[in-house]
Amino acid sequence: MDIYDQLKEKYSAIGQDVDVHLSGLLHAKPITYWDYIQTDALLGLQTQRTTQPDEMVFIMYHQINELLFKMILWEIEQVADKTELTPDFFAERLDRISRYFDMLSSSFTIMGDGMEVEQYMKFRDTLTPASGFQSAQYRMIEFASTELINLIDIRFRDTIDRDTPFSHAFEHLYWQAAGKDYKTGKKSALLFNFENRYMEDFITFMKKYNTVNLWSKFKSLPQESQEDVKLVNSMRHYDHTVNVLWVMAHLNAAKKYLNSGNKSAEATGGSEWQKYMHPKYQKRIFFPELWSDDEIDNWGVDNLEGHEMVEED
């Protein structure tokens, strides 16, 4: 009866009759693992474009990436929506996110060592002009992690400020360099298709996270909380993991296949993938104030693992 009274109180609060809901349970099916996880639907999402067996590895690997990206966005949203944010809660969610990216960083061997180069070079031509560059969720992770200025192409940062329209800032994001001729304004099919599908969603997302991204939430904390060693180290670990370790793991995996022939191949989207991907060119840093000038100067060049942890006084 105690449980019944609690249920009655719960449903009364939303104007519902608890007896109706309880009677419905008499006819409800018990839950199963495959229904809860939607196993059949999940396993039916892999559609190959060629007869090369290793294409299935490529498809599933990227689908797993997208699921992890969704988990990361789910964690970031909890920080963004938290009204009474504490250093412990913040650091805990950042540690979760970093574990997801640690998994992503270490997982490239699945693709790097798990596909025959010959097979990859055959099925990759059917992917043009698609590219992993077009992961909308990854772009959203970036928008939700830092202030927009830190994602602007380093050549144009001096021309962008908080009064700049979002649409103008969007045109100068660092990844535009992968498919845009800044002299003519012409965009590759890779970039055009991506923006045609997602630009409006991106602008809306950018506006939402303009003041509740991870860096802004950190700066909104009391000074004492901003100096919390656990939180600072979690911020630095996340920043380095995403913008150096994961990027370099991706770059090295790409090199194995795209440099496998007599000459370096283009990415399927036609981007200048080495300059676009390598962190030393754009210095993508979510939390620049948490790094020393020396660390920033050597971003993506030297291994910063030795500098990663801040010592407690």
C-alpha positions as CSV (number, residue, x, y, z in Angstrom):
1,M,0.0,0.0,0.0
2,D,2.9,2.3,0.6
3,I,4.1,1.8,-3.0
4,Y,0.5,2.3,-4.2
5,D,0.2,5.6,-2.3
6,Q,3.4,6.8,-3.8
7,L,2.2,5.9,-7.3
8,K,-1.1,7.6,-6.7
9,E,0.7,10.7,-5.6
10,K,2.9,10.6,-8.6
11,Y,0.1,10.2,-11.1
12,S,-2.2,12.6,-9.4
13,A,0.4,15.3,-9.8
14,I,0.1,15.0,-13.5
15,G,-3.7,14.6,-13.6
16,Q,-3.7,10.9,-14.1
17,D,-5.6,8.0,-12.6
18,V,-3.2,5.5,-11.1
19,D,-5.7,2.7,-11.3
20,V,-5.9,3.1,-15.1
21,H,-2.1,2.8,-15.4
22,L,-2.0,-0.2,-13.1
23,S,-4.7,-2.0,-15.0
24,G,-2.7,-1.4,-18.2
25,L,0.2,-3.4,-16.6
26,L,-2.1,-6.5,-16.6
27,H,-1.8,-6.5,-20.5
28,A,1.8,-5.3,-20.9
29,K,4.5,-7.6,-22.2
30,P,7.5,-8.2,-20.0
31,I,10.6,-6.3,-21.2
32,T,13.4,-8.3,-23.0
33,Y,17.0,-7.4,-23.6
34,W,16.5,-7.3,-27.4
35,D,13.5,-5.0,-27.1
36,Y,15.1,-2.7,-24.6
37,I,18.4,-2.3,-26.6
38,Q,16.5,-2.4,-30.0
39,T,19.0,-5.0,-31.2
40,D,17.3,-5.9,-34.4
41,A,17.1,-2.3,-35.5
42,L,20.7,-1.6,-34.5
43,L,22.1,-4.6,-36.4
44,G,20.1,-3.7,-39.5
45,L,21.8,-0.3,-39.9
46,Q,24.9,-1.6,-41.8
47,T,24.5,-1.3,-45.6
48,Q,27.6,-1.9,-47.7
49,R,28.1,-0.1,-51.1
50,T,30.6,-2.7,-52.3
51,T,31.4,-6.4,-52.1
52,Q,34.6,-5.8,-50.1
53,P,34.2,-7.6,-46.7
54,D,36.3,-5.0,-44.8
55,E,33.9,-2.3,-45.7
56,M,31.7,-3.7,-42.9
57,V,34.4,-2.9,-40.4
58,F,34.6,0.6,-41.7
59,I,30.9,1.2,-41.4
60,M,30.4,-0.3,-38.0
61,Y,33.5,1.4,-36.6
62,H,32.1,4.8,-37.6
63,Q,28.7,4.0,-36.3
64,I,30.2,3.1,-32.9
65,N,32.0,6.5,-33.0
66,E,28.7,8.3,-33.5
67,L,27.2,6.4,-30.6
68,L,30.1,7.5,-28.4
69,F,29.7,11.1,-29.7
70,K,26.1,11.0,-28.6
71,M,27.2,9.8,-25.1
72,I,29.6,12.7,-24.9
73,L,27.0,15.3,-25.9
74,W,24.6,13.7,-23.3
75,E,27.3,14.3,-20.6
76,I,28.0,17.9,-21.7
77,E,24.3,18.7,-21.7
78,Q,24.2,17.8,-18.0
79,V,26.9,20.3,-17.2
80,A,25.3,23.0,-19.4
81,D,21.9,22.6,-17.7
82,K,23.1,22.3,-14.1
83,T,22.1,25.4,-12.2
84,E,24.1,24.7,-9.0
85,L,27.3,23.4,-10.6
86,T,30.0,22.1,-8.2
87,P,33.6,21.3,-9.0
88,D,33.0,17.6,-8.2
89,F,30.0,17.2,-10.5
90,F,31.9,19.1,-13.3
91,A,35.0,17.0,-12.9
92,E,33.1,13.8,-12.7
93,R,31.3,14.5,-16.0
94,L,34.5,15.6,-17.7
95,D,36.2,12.3,-16.6
96,R,33.3,10.4,-18.2
97,I,33.7,12.3,-21.4
98,S,37.5,11.8,-21.4
99,R,37.0,8.1,-21.0
100,Y,34.8,8.1,-24.1
101,F,37.5,9.9,-26.0
102,D,40.2,7.7,-24.5
103,M,38.3,4.8,-26.0
104,L,38.0,6.6,-29.3
105,S,41.7,7.3,-29.4
106,S,42.8,3.8,-28.6
107,S,40.2,2.3,-31.0
108,F,41.8,3.3,-34.2
109,T,43.8,0.1,-34.3
110,I,40.4,-1.6,-34.9
111,M,40.3,0.1,-38.3
112,G,44.1,0.6,-38.7
113,D,45.0,-3.0,-38.2
114,G,41.6,-4.5,-39.0
115,M,41.2,-3.6,-42.7
116,E,43.3,-4.7,-45.6
117,V,44.7,-1.7,-47.4
118,E,43.9,-3.2,-50.8
119,Q,40.2,-3.6,-49.9
120,Y,40.0,-0.1,-48.4
121,M,41.5,1.5,-51.5
122,K,38.7,-0.2,-53.5
123,F,35.7,0.6,-51.5
124,R,36.8,4.1,-50.5
125,D,36.2,5.5,-54.1
126,T,32.5,4.7,-53.7
127,L,32.3,7.0,-50.7
128,T,33.2,10.2,-52.6
129,P,32.4,13.0,-51.7
130,A,31.4,11.8,-48.2
131,S,33.9,12.1,-45.4
132,G,34.2,11.6,-41.6
133,F,34.6,15.4,-41.7
134,Q,30.8,15.5,-42.0
135,S,30.1,14.2,-38.5
136,A,27.6,16.8,-37.2
137,Q,27.8,15.4,-33.6
138,Y,31.6,16.0,-33.5
139,R,31.1,19.6,-34.6
140,M,28.5,20.0,-31.8
141,I,30.9,18.6,-29.3
142,E,33.3,21.4,-30.3
143,F,30.6,24.1,-30.1
144,A,29.5,22.8,-26.6
145,S,33.1,22.6,-25.3
146,T,34.5,26.1,-25.7
147,E,33.8,29.7,-26.7
148,L,33.4,30.1,-30.5
149,I,36.5,32.2,-30.8
150,N,38.6,29.2,-30.0
151,L,37.1,27.4,-33.0
152,I,37.7,30.2,-35.5
153,D,40.5,29.7,-38.1
154,I,43.6,31.1,-36.5
155,R,44.1,33.4,-39.5
156,F,40.8,35.2,-38.8
157,R,40.5,35.3,-35.0
158,D,41.5,39.0,-34.8
159,T,38.5,39.8,-37.0
160,I,35.9,38.0,-34.9
161,D,34.4,39.0,-31.5
162,R,31.2,38.5,-29.5
163,D,29.4,41.1,-31.6
164,T,30.1,39.1,-34.8
165,P,26.9,37.5,-36.2
166,F,26.9,33.7,-35.8
167,S,26.5,33.2,-39.6
168,H,29.7,35.2,-40.2
169,A,31.6,33.4,-37.5
170,F,30.4,30.1,-39.0
171,E,32.0,31.0,-42.3
172,H,35.4,31.3,-40.5
173,L,35.4,28.2,-38.4
174,Y,38.7,26.3,-38.6
175,W,37.3,23.3,-40.5
176,Q,36.1,25.5,-43.3
177,A,39.7,25.4,-44.5
178,A,39.1,21.7,-45.4
179,G,36.9,22.6,-48.4
180,K,36.9,26.4,-49.0
181,D,38.8,28.7,-51.3
182,Y,38.9,31.9,-49.2
183,K,39.9,34.0,-52.2
184,T,36.9,33.0,-54.3
185,G,34.6,31.8,-51.6
186,K,34.0,28.6,-53.6
187,K,33.2,25.5,-51.5
188,S,33.8,21.8,-52.3
189,A,31.0,19.3,-52.5
190,L,32.2,18.0,-49.2
191,L,31.6,21.3,-47.5
192,F,28.5,22.4,-49.5
193,N,26.6,19.2,-48.8
194,F,27.5,19.3,-45.1
195,E,26.3,22.9,-44.7
196,N,23.2,22.4,-46.7
197,R,22.2,19.6,-44.3
198,Y,23.3,21.0,-41.0
199,M,24.1,24.7,-41.0
200,E,20.8,25.9,-39.6
201,D,21.0,23.3,-36.9
202,F,24.6,24.4,-36.1
203,I,23.6,28.0,-35.8
204,T,20.8,27.2,-33.4
205,F,23.2,24.9,-31.4
206,M,25.9,27.6,-31.4
207,K,23.4,30.1,-29.9
208,K,22.3,27.7,-27.2
209,Y,25.9,26.9,-26.1
210,N,27.2,30.5,-26.5
211,T,27.1,31.0,-22.7
212,V,26.7,27.5,-21.4
213,N,29.6,25.7,-23.1
214,L,32.1,23.9,-20.8
215,W,34.6,26.8,-20.8
216,S,31.9,29.4,-20.0
217,K,30.5,27.2,-17.3
218,F,34.0,26.9,-15.8
219,K,34.5,30.6,-15.9
220,S,31.1,31.2,-14.2
221,L,32.3,29.2,-11.1
222,P,33.6,31.1,-8.0
223,Q,37.4,31.7,-8.2
224,E,38.0,29.1,-5.5
225,S,36.2,26.4,-7.7
226,Q,38.2,27.5,-10.7
227,E,41.4,26.7,-8.8
228,D,40.2,23.3,-7.8
229,V,43.1,21.0,-8.8
230,K,40.9,18.0,-9.6
231,L,38.7,20.1,-11.9
232,V,41.6,21.9,-13.6
233,N,43.3,18.5,-14.3
234,S,40.0,17.1,-15.7
235,M,39.7,20.1,-18.0
236,R,43.3,19.8,-19.2
237,H,43.0,16.1,-19.7
238,Y,39.8,16.5,-21.8
239,D,41.3,19.3,-23.9
240,H,44.5,17.4,-24.6
241,T,42.7,14.1,-25.2
242,V,40.3,15.6,-27.8
243,N,42.5,18.0,-29.6
244,V,45.8,16.2,-29.6
245,L,45.6,12.5,-28.8
246,W,42.4,11.6,-30.6
247,V,43.3,13.9,-33.6
248,M,46.7,12.4,-33.9
249,A,45.4,8.8,-33.7
250,H,42.9,9.7,-36.4
251,L,45.7,11.3,-38.5
252,N,48.0,8.4,-38.2
253,A,45.3,5.9,-39.2
254,A,44.5,8.0,-42.2
255,K,48.2,8.2,-43.2
256,K,48.5,4.4,-43.1
257,Y,45.9,4.1,-45.9
258,L,46.2,7.3,-47.8
259,N,50.0,7.1,-48.1
260,S,50.0,3.4,-48.9
261,G,50.4,3.8,-52.6
262,N,53.2,5.4,-54.7
263,K,51.9,8.8,-53.9
264,S,49.8,10.4,-51.2
265,A,46.0,10.0,-51.9
266,E,43.4,12.6,-51.4
267,A,40.7,12.2,-48.7
268,T,37.4,11.0,-50.0
269,G,36.0,14.5,-49.5
270,G,39.0,16.1,-51.3
271,S,40.2,18.0,-48.2
272,E,43.8,18.8,-47.5
273,W,43.6,16.3,-44.7
274,Q,47.1,16.5,-43.3
275,K,47.1,20.3,-42.7
276,Y,43.5,20.3,-41.7
277,M,43.8,17.5,-39.2
278,H,47.2,18.1,-37.6
279,P,46.7,20.1,-34.3
280,K,49.9,22.2,-34.7
281,Y,48.4,24.1,-37.7
282,Q,45.1,25.3,-36.2
283,K,46.0,25.0,-32.5
284,R,42.5,23.8,-31.6
285,I,42.5,24.4,-27.8
286,F,39.2,24.4,-25.8
287,F,40.6,26.0,-22.6
288,P,43.7,28.0,-23.7
289,E,43.9,29.9,-20.3
290,L,44.7,26.6,-18.6
291,W,47.9,26.0,-20.6
292,S,51.2,27.8,-20.4
293,D,52.7,29.7,-23.4
294,D,55.2,26.9,-23.9
295,E,52.5,24.2,-23.9
296,I,50.5,26.2,-26.5
297,D,53.6,26.8,-28.6
298,N,54.2,23.1,-28.7
299,W,50.6,22.1,-29.1
300,G,50.5,18.9,-31.2
301,V,54.3,18.9,-31.7
302,D,55.6,17.7,-28.3
303,N,53.9,15.1,-26.2
304,L,52.2,17.1,-23.4
305,E,51.4,14.2,-21.2
306,G,54.3,15.1,-18.9
307,H,52.7,18.6,-18.5
308,E,49.2,17.4,-18.2
309,M,48.7,17.3,-14.4
310,V,48.8,20.4,-12.3
311,E,50.5,19.9,-9.0
312,E,48.5,20.8,-5.8
313,D,50.1,23.4,-3.6
